[in-house]
Amino acid sequence: MSISPTKPPSRSLQVLKYVLYILAGLVLVVGLIGGISLMTSAKTMAANLILPLQLLGGGATSNVIAPMLSGFFINLGVFTLVISLVLSTSLYALGRLIGHIVHLETRLASLEARL
């Protein structure tokens, strides 16, 4: 019964680990920028969407719709923040798991080399 020696871990897993870390950071930054910009400009965006309705004479209707639209954009911003946090945490955890796999492969190769 012979055990075939394993080769050291491939370089692609190390690269994948760092790519996942960078991607997690980018997702977090883009989500923060998008979510905060949606929340801070909610009233302006609602006013811009209601403007044609006000010009056509629907002032009473626009007064009813404006708070709902600004609330929608604020909730969309919070949703964007939460989703980006979840995705970036998942990508970071995946990178950590791949790092543990690389470490275990290295340890296995060194143990088999001793035998």
C-alpha positions in Angstrom: 0.0 0.0 0.0 1.7 3.1 -1.2 0.6 6.7 -0.6 1.2 8.9 -3.6 2.8 12.2 -2.5 0.7 15.2 -2.9 2.0 18.3 -4.5 2.0 21.6 -2.6 -1.1 23.8 -2.9 -1.7 25.5 -6.1 -1.0 29.2 -6.5 -4.5 29.8 -7.9 -6.1 29.2 -4.5 -3.9 31.9 -3.0 -4.8 34.3 -5.8 -8.5 33.4 -5.4 -8.3 34.2 -1.7 -7.0 37.7 -2.3 -9.4 38.3 -5.1 -12.3 37.4 -2.8 -10.9 39.8 -0.1 -10.7 42.6 -2.6 -14.1 41.9 -4.0 -15.6 41.9 -0.5 -14.1 45.3 0.1 -15.4 46.7 -3.2 -18.9 45.4 -2.6 -18.9 46.9 0.9 -17.7 50.3 -0.4 -20.0 50.4 -3.3 -23.0 49.4 -1.1 -22.1 52.0 1.4 -21.9 54.8 -1.2 -25.1 53.7 -2.9 -27.1 53.2 0.2 -26.0 56.5 1.8 -26.6 58.4 -1.4 -30.1 56.9 -1.7 -31.0 57.9 1.8 -29.6 61.4 1.7 -31.1 62.3 -1.7 -34.5 60.7 -1.1 -36.5 63.9 -0.9 -34.8 65.4 -3.9 -35.4 62.3 -6.0 -39.0 62.2 -5.0 -39.5 65.9 -5.8 -37.9 65.3 -9.3 -40.2 62.4 -10.0 -43.3 64.3 -8.8 -42.4 67.5 -10.8 -44.3 66.4 -14.1 -47.4 65.6 -12.0 -47.3 69.1 -10.4 -46.9 70.8 -13.7 -49.9 69.0 -15.1 -52.0 70.3 -12.2 -52.0 67.4 -9.8 -50.7 69.3 -6.8 -52.9 67.4 -4.3 -52.0 64.1 -5.6 -48.3 65.0 -5.6 -48.5 66.0 -1.9 -49.9 62.5 -1.1 -47.3 60.6 -3.3 -44.2 62.6 -2.3 -43.8 61.2 1.3 -44.4 57.6 0.0 -41.7 58.0 -2.7 -39.2 59.5 -0.3 -39.9 56.7 2.2 -39.4 54.2 -0.6 -36.0 55.6 -1.5 -34.9 55.6 2.2 -36.0 52.0 2.6 -34.2 51.1 -0.7 -31.0 52.7 0.7 -31.3 50.7 3.9 -31.9 47.5 1.9 -28.8 48.3 -0.2 -26.7 48.8 2.9 -27.9 45.5 4.4 -27.5 43.5 1.2 -24.0 44.8 0.6 -23.0 44.0 4.1 -24.3 40.5 3.8 -22.6 39.9 0.4 -19.3 41.4 1.6 -19.4 39.3 4.7 -20.1 36.2 2.7 -17.2 36.9 0.3 -14.8 37.6 3.1 -15.8 34.3 4.9 -15.3 32.4 1.6 -11.9 33.9 1.3 -11.1 32.9 4.8 -12.3 29.3 4.1 -10.1 29.1 1.0 -7.2 30.4 3.1 -7.8 27.6 5.6 -7.9 25.0 2.8 -4.5 26.3 1.5 -3.0 26.1 5.0 -4.3 22.5 5.4 -2.9 21.5 2.0 0.5 22.9 3.0 0.4 21.0 6.3 -0.6 17.8 4.6 2.2 18.1 2.1 4.8 18.7 4.8 3.5 15.7 6.8 3.6 13.4 3.8 7.1 14.6 3.0 8.2 13.6 6.5 6.9 10.0 5.9 
